[in-house]
Amino acid sequence: MTTHRAARTAPTLAVFKLASCDGCQLTLLDCEDELLGLAGQVEIAHFLEASSAVRPGPYDVALVEGSVTTPADAERVRRIRAASRHLITIGACATAGGIQALRNFADVEEFQRAVYARPDYLDTLATSTPVSAHVDVDFELRGCPVDRGQLLEVLTAHLAGRKPDIPRHSVCFACKRRGTVCVTVAHGTPCLGPVTHAGCGAICPAYGRGCYGCFGPSGSANLSALLPLLRRDGLDARAVDRLLHTFNAPAFDDLDDLDDEEGRP
């Protein structure tokens, strides 16, 4: 007797890039052995960083790196959303607008006139925004770039139909776990660790440097409580503003409205 078994269709994975530096896609490629194992379990249908072979959707899981900075980006991300069962944004650009979101606090037309000989050729938006500002997102993975372990956890969790196990605690918790002496308490070093999402392994404090907030705000971020410490450690209002306005500028800006009394220019 011959038993016929239905062919198992592998889930499809697609990786897309908007306005970004490609760092988060490179993190996926850097997974090396783990990526080979993953490739054996899924069909990588679209990943131009790794292969020119492209298969049209629908996709079971889509990873999107980069922020929305042009009308074409906004339209493209809507098409990606429509073609994807699960849409996961990866990195500071896709989850918060990225460092290019510094344009949100300036005059974009002035930048265009200063940089480009023919700014009329450009088709850009006045702001750089996260993907979630345009479409529904199933999961946001933070970092600049993302952590490879967290990326693999999110991917395997969605493919297995379970909730990803990604911590929401701050970098301070990670410092305690690895036995790193608090740079703020011990040395008076300005640090965003208390308000920053864990995931990097608390690398900067381990080398005596304050956290720069690469992973964006933690789930329990209390910026108003941190501001007096930053001022105590020698940062004036302008320096605090510059510290916050880097990789995840809009996300930190949304934590608290820093009024003139706090020194916001």
SULSULTA-V188413 format. One record per helix or strand. SS is the DSSP state (helix for helix, strand for strand). FROM is the first residue (numbers start at 1). TO is the last residue. If there is no record, write none. Layout:
BEGIN
ss->SS from->FROM to->TO
ss->SS from->FROM to->TO
END
This chain:
BEGIN
ss->strand from->11 to->17
ss->strand from->19 to->19
ss->helix from->23 to->29
ss->helix from->33 to->39
ss->strand from->42 to->47
ss->strand from->59 to->65
ss->strand from->67 to->68
ss->helix from->71 to->82
ss->strand from->84 to->90
ss->helix from->91 to->96
ss->helix from->99 to->105
ss->helix from->108 to->115
ss->helix from->119 to->121
ss->strand from->129 to->129
ss->helix from->131 to->133
ss->strand from->139 to->141
ss->helix from->148 to->160
ss->strand from->170 to->170
ss->helix from->171 to->178
ss->helix from->183 to->187
ss->helix from->193 to->195
ss->strand from->196 to->197
ss->helix from->203 to->206
ss->strand from->217 to->217
ss->helix from->223 to->232
ss->helix from->237 to->244
ss->helix from->249 to->253
ss->helix from->260 to->262
END
